[in-house]
Amino acid sequence: MGSQSRINGFHTVALLSAAAFVDTLQTVVTFIPVVGPFIATAVAITARIVFGVWFMVLRVGLADKSRRFIANISMTLAEMLPLINALPIWTIGMWTIIRQVKKEDKENHEKTSAA
């Protein structure tokens, strides 16, 4: 199954690490008076673009499955809300999407093995 997975161990660690970094950065800048929420929103938009491209490279569509689409939209919208964006939403969202993709890949591998 290792070669069948779209998100391997390296990308799992890299995606979760990048998400944790973005969450930490957003938490820090959120509490900067006046400009913090604007900077945090800019970070969220940039992260959305970077993660979107990263998933495209991995051949993972963020709107392919309804659960993944809901997780993606919820995560993006929540990250644009002041104070809410201080929560580890990117990390939780990435973990959710990675778990869903790995489950899909495992199911697809089992179907092709059984056929």
Rosetta blueprint (number, residue, H / E / L):
1 M L
2 G H
3 S H
4 Q H
5 S L
6 R L
7 I L
8 N L
9 G H
10 F H
11 H H
12 T H
13 V H
14 A H
15 L H
16 L H
17 S H
18 A H
19 A H
20 A H
21 F H
22 V H
23 D H
24 T H
25 L H
26 Q H
27 T H
28 V H
29 V H
30 T H
31 F L
32 I L
33 P L
34 V L
35 V L
36 G H
37 P H
38 F H
39 I H
40 A H
41 T H
42 A H
43 V H
44 A H
45 I H
46 T H
47 A H
48 R H
49 I H
50 V H
51 F H
52 G H
53 V H
54 W H
55 F H
56 M H
57 V H
58 L L
59 R L
60 V L
61 G L
62 L L
63 A L
64 D L
65 K L
66 S H
67 R H
68 R H
69 F H
70 I H
71 A H
72 N H
73 I H
74 S H
75 M H
76 T H
77 L H
78 A H
79 E H
80 M L
81 L L
82 P L
83 L L
84 I H
85 N H
86 A H
87 L L
88 P L
89 I H
90 W H
91 T H
92 I H
93 G H
94 M H
95 W H
96 T H
97 I H
98 I H
99 R H
100 Q H
101 V H
102 K H
103 K H
104 E H
105 D H
106 K H
107 E H
108 N H
109 H H
110 E H
111 K H
112 T H
113 S H
114 A H
115 A L
